[in-house]
C-alpha cells in the first residue's frame, strides 16, 4: 500500500499564496468547509455560490491577499471546466438521446423479458449499471424508477428487493466510473490515467454492486416492506413513440465510449511506444472527448433515426440536453476553484506533512476526507472535488495504478451515508413513498455499504498491484 514519504515533497510544487503555519491553515480549511456546509444545509444556498464563498473564506482565514485568492479560484475553475466541461456536455447529450429515443426502455424491456423470479434483482442491477454508464444519477433514477415500480407491482415483488439493486447500480457508476463528473474531476486533479482508472473502477464496481445491490436488498426488504406507490408511476418515454432502436444497437452505443477508452489503456500497456502508429491512433480515438463524441455521432444513427427523428429534430434535442447541466458545470467548476485555493494556500503540503507524521495510508486518508466532506455537505460531487484537491499532492510519488486507486478511494468515500442534506435522499424517499426513517434504513445504509465495500476493495487491490 502506498504510504507518504519525504520524497513526495515535489520540488516543483506551486508557491503558496500564504506563509501561514499548519495550525492557521487547519483552521482555514475548517472555516472554508464550515462556510460551505452552513450555506448549503442551513441557508439552502446553491452549491456554486457556497463553494465560491467558501473559497474566499478559506483564503481570508489563511491570511492570503484577496487578489491572489481570486486568481487561484478563477484558475482552478477555468482549468476544471476546460478539463471536464465538454465531457459532461457530451455525456448529457448521449443520455438525452438514450432516454428520448426509447433506447433506455429497449434495454430495460429486453433484459426483463429474459429475467424472472430470483434473478430479477440481478437483472435490475445489470440494467442500472448499463444505463448508469452515460447518465447522471438523477436522470438514471427518473428513467429507472417507473420500471422498478412496474416490476414490483406486476411481479408482486418487494419494492426494496427490486429497488435497492437498481439504486446500487446507479450510485456505484456515479461514484466510481468515468465519464461521470466526480471521477473525471478527481482524475484531472491527481493526474491519473483515465483508461486505467476506468478499468479498475469497473473491477471495483462489480463486487460492490453485488454486495450492496442483490445481497443487501434481502435485508432491506425485511426491514422495510412497502408496496409500490401507484401515484409515482409516470408515463415512459417510449410509450409516445411508434418505434424505437434495437437492443444490440443501443447497447453498442452506450458501451462505445467505454470500449474505446479501455482499448487505449490496453494498447498503452501492450505496445508502450508513443511513436508507433497504432498507439498514436488509439491515443486519439481513446481520448475521453473523442470517445464520447463518437458515441454521440453514432447515436444519431443508431438511436434517433430508428426512433423516427428527422435531422431537423436532432439540434433541438441537443439544445434541451445542455440546459439542465449548467448547474452541474458551475458546481464542478467552483469545486475546482476551491481545490486550487486549497493547493495554493499550502493546504496540500500541510496534508502531506501531517499524514506523514501519522503514517496514514494515502488511500485511507483520501477515503476519510471524502467521507467527512460528504457527511457535511450532502453532495458526492462536492466531496469528490474537494477531497481530490486536498489529497492531490499524495499522487506525486504514486505509480499509475495507485494514482487510479486514489481516485477510486475518493469516489468511494464520496458516497458514504446519504442523509437529509442530500438531494438524492429526498428524491429516493418521494419516488418510493418512504418515511424518513424507512429511507435511512434502506437507501442510506445501502450508500454506506457501497462506500465501505468499494473502499475495502480499493485497499485490497493496492496490496497486490
N, C-alpha and C positions, 0 to 999 in steps of 0.2 A: 504494500500500500504506500502511496506517495506521501511523504511527510515533508514538513518545511525544513529548509536548511539555509545556512548562511549564504550559499551560492545563489539563492533565489533573489537576493537583493540586486536586481539588474542595474548595471551601470548607466544604462540609457533611460532610466525611469524619469518621468516628467518632473520638472522642477515644481515643488509645492508652492501654492499661492499664499501659504501662511507658514510661519515658523512655530506654530503652537505645539505644546507638548502633548503627550499621549492623553493626559487627564482632560485637557481642554478639548482635544479632538473627540475623545469619547463622549464628553458632554454635548459637543456639537452634533455628533451623529444621533444621539438620543433625542436632542431637541428637534433636529430635522425630521426624524421619523415620527416623533410625537406630534409635530405640526401636521404632517400628512395624515396620521391616524385620526386626530381630532377633527380636521376639516372634512375628511371622508365620512367618518362614523357619526359625529355629533352634529356638524353643520351641514351635512349632506352635500358638500361641495363636489363638483365634478373632479375626478382623479387628475385630469390635466392641470387644473388650477391648483389643486392640492400639492402635486409634485413640484410645480413651479415655485409656489410659496415655500414649500419645504426646502427646496434647494437654496433659496435666498436665506432662510433661517439657519441652515447649516453653515453657509459661508459667513454669515454675521457672527454666529456663536464661535466659529473658528478664528475670528479676528481677521478675515481676509478683506481686502478692499472690494467694495461693491462692484466696481467696473470689471475687476478680474473674475468675480463670481459670475457676473452676467456673461462674460466671454466664455467661461468654462461651460456654463449651462447651454448657451447657444451653440457652441462647438459640439457638445455631446448630442444635443437634439438634432442638429443637422446631419451629423455622422450616422446616427441611428436610423433616421428616416431614409437617408441615402442608401444605407445598407439593407434595410428590410422593407422599406415602403412599397417598392414595386412588387416585391414578392407577396406582400399582404394583399395588394390590389389584384394581382393575378389569381391568387387563391380565392378571393371573394368572387371574381368573375366566374371561375370554374365551379364554385359552389352554387352560384345562382343558376348557371346553365344546367347543372345536375338536378337542381330542385325543380325549375320551371319546365324542363323538358319531360319530366316524369321518369328520368333515368334513375333517380334515387328510389322511387317507388318500384321500378322494374327490378332492381337488385333485391329489395326487400321482399317483394312478392315471390320471386323465383326461389330464394333461399327458404322462405317459409313454406312454400309448396312441397319442399322435399324434407321438411322437418316436422316433428310432432312428438307428443309425449315428453319423455325425459330429455330428449335432445333439444327441446325448444329454448331453454335458457342458453345453451351453447350456440344455437342459431342466432339468438338475439345479440350475443356478444360479438359474433362474427360480423353480423350486419353493421352493428355500431362501429366496429373497428374499421371496416372498409369505408363506410360512409363518412366516418370521422377523419379520415386522412386529409381530404381537401377542405373540410368545412370547419368554421368556427364553432365553438362549443354550443353557444346559444342557438345557432342555426341548426346544428345537428339535433338538438332537443326538439325544436319546433317540427323538424321533419320526422323524427322517430316516435315522439310521444303518441301521435294518433295510431301508429302501428302497434305500439306497446299496449295501448288501451283496448284496441280492437282484438288483438290476440288474446289478452287476458279475459275479455268478455266472452268472445265466441268459443274459446277453448276451455273456459271455466278454470283458468289458471289463477293462482295467487298473483296479485298485481306486483308484489315485491319480487316474486320468483322470476318474473319476466322483465320488470323494470330495472332492477339493480344491475343485471348483466349489461343491458343497453347503456345505462349511465356510466358503468365502469369502462366500457369500451370507448365511449366518447371522452371521458375525463383523462384516461391514460394517453390517448392520442394527443389531446390538447396539451398535456404537460410534458410529454417526453419525445414526441416525434415531429421533426420538421416536415412540412413548412408552416407549422403553427407559429404565431408571433413570438410567444415566450421562448421556445427553444432557439428560434432564429436569432433573437436578440442576445441570448446567452452565448451562442456560438460566435457571434460577432464580437462580443465583449472579451471572451477569453481566447479568441483567435483559434478556435477548434476547427478541425476538418469536418465539413458538413456531411460528406459521404460516410465517414467512419462513425460520426455521431448518429446518423440515420440508421446505419446497420446495427450499432449497439443499442440504439433506442428501441428498435423492433425486438431485439433479443431480450431486453429488459421488460418490454411491454407484454410479451407472451405469458410468462408465469404470473405477472402482476394481474392481468385481466382475468386469468383463470381463477386465481385465489379470491380476488376482490369481486368478481362477477358471479359465475355459476356456483362456486363453492360458498361464498359468503351469503348469497341470496337465500340459501336454505335456512340459515339462521334469521335473516331479516324477515322472511316470510312467517316465521314462528313468532317473532317479536311484534310484528305489525301485520295484522290480517285485515285488509280493507278491500272493498270492491272497486272496480274501475269506475270513476265518476263519469257518467254519460254526458254531462254538460260540457266536458272538456274534450270531446271527440270532434275535432273540426273536419272540414272537407279537405281531402287530399288533393294535391296539385294535379295529379294525372286524371282525376275524375272529370276535369274540364277539357281534357284532350281527346281527340278522336284516335290518335295513335301515339306511341312512344317508342324510344330507341330500344334495341335488343339488349339482352343481358350481357352477352360477350363483349359487344362494342362499348357498353357503358363501363363495364369492369376494366377493360383495357384502358379507357380514357382516364379513369380515376387513378389507376396504378402507374400510368405512363411516367409522371414525374419521379416517382419512387424508383422505377426501373432504370431510368436514365441516370439518376444520381448514384444509385448503387453500382451501376455499370462503370461509372467514372471511378468510384472508390476501388472497385476490383481491378480495373486497368492500372490504377496508380500502384497497387500492390504487386501485380504480376509483372508489368512492364518496367516501371520505375526508371524511366528515361524520358525526361521532358522534351528531348529533341526528336523523338520518334513521331512519325505521322499519326500513328494510332492513338498515342497518349494526347497529342495536341488536339485531335478531333474530339476525343472524349472529354477533355478539359473544357471544351466549348459546349458540347451537347449535354454534358452532365452538370454544367453550372446551374444553380437553382433558378435563375431568371429564365434561361433558355428552356430548361426542363418544364417549368410551369407555363411558359409562353407556348411551347409545343403542345402541351395538353389542351390549352385554351383553343388553339387553332384547330387541332384535331377534333375537339369537342363541337366546334361549329358544324363539322361534317357528320360526326358520329352521334351527337346528341340533339342538336337543334334541327337539322334537316329532317331526320326521321320523324320528329315531333310536329312537322309542318311549318317550321319557322322559315319565313322568306328572308332574303338578305336585308330588306327594309326593317325587319323586327330585331335584327341582331344588335344594332347600335343602341336602341332604347333599352334592351336588356342589360347591356354592359353598363350603361349610364345608371340604371337603377341599382346595380350591384355595388357601385362605388360609393354612393351616398352614405349607406349605413356604416362604412368603415372609417369615416372621417374621425369619429371619436376614438376609435381604436388606434389609428395612426398618431393622433395627438397624445394619447396616453403613453404609447410606446416611445414616442419621441421625447416627451417630458421625462419619462423614466431614464432614457439615455442621457438627458441633460443632468438629472440627479446623480446618475452613475459617474459622469465626468466630473461633477463638482466634488463628489466623494474622493475620486482619484487625485484630482488636482489640489485638494486640500491636504493631502498627505494621509488620508484615512487608510488607503490601501497599504501603505508602508506600515502604518500602525497595526493593522490586522496581521501583517506578516510578522512583526516583532512580537506581538502578544501571543500569537498562535505558536510561534517557535518556542517561546518560553514555556507554554503549556504543553507542548508536544502533542497537539491535537492533529489527528489525521486530516489532511486538507479536504477530503471528500465529506467527512463527517461534519467538519466546520461549515462547509458550504450548505449542507442539508439543514443544519441547525439554524443558520442565519435566515435561510429561505422560510423555514417553519415559523420563526419569530415574526418576520415581516408579514407572512400570510395570516397568522393569527391576529396581528394588529390591524391590518388594512382590509382583509377580506378578499383581496384581489390576487389571483395567481399570477397575473401578468406583472403587476406592481412588485410582487415578491420576487419574481424571476429577474426583472431588470435591475432592481435594487441590489439583490444578493449578488448578481453577476458583476456589478460594479465594485462591490466590496471585496470579492474574492478573486477578481481578475488577475491580480499580481501573483496569485498562487500557481497559475498556469505557466509562468515564465520558465520554470525548470522541468516541466512535465513532458512526457512522451505524447505522441499523437493520440494514442488510445486513452491515456489518463486525462488528457485535456477534454476529450469527448465524455469520459465518465464524470468529470467535474460538471459539465453542462447537465448531464442526466441527474446528478445528485441535487443540483439546484432545482431542476424541474420536479423531482420527486418531493422535495421539501415544500415547494410552492403549492402543492395540492393538499397539504395537511389540514384536516378539520375545518371544512366549510361550515360556518355558523351564521349568526344573524346579521353580521356585517358584510355578507357576501350576496351579491345579486342572484347568483346561481342557486343559493339556498332557497330563496323565496320563489324562484322560477319552478324548481322541482316541487316544492310544497304545494303551490297552487295547481300545477298540472295534475298532480297525483291526488289532490284533495286531502292532504295530510294535516295533522296538527303540528305545532312547533315541536312538541315532544316526540311525536312519531317520526318527524323528519330528522331529528337529531339521532334517533336510534337506528336509522337506516342510511340515509344519504350521508350524514356527517361521519358516521362510523365507517362507511364504505370509503370515504375520502382518506380517512386515517389509515385504513388497511392498504390502500393504494400507495400512500406515501411511505409507509414503513416497509412494505414488501419491496417496492421499487428501490428504495434507499438501501435495503439489505442486499438485494441482488447486485446493485452497483458496487457495494463494498466487497462482495464476494468476487465479482469479476476483476476488481482491482488487484486481487491476490494472485490471479492466475494469468493475467495478460499484461 
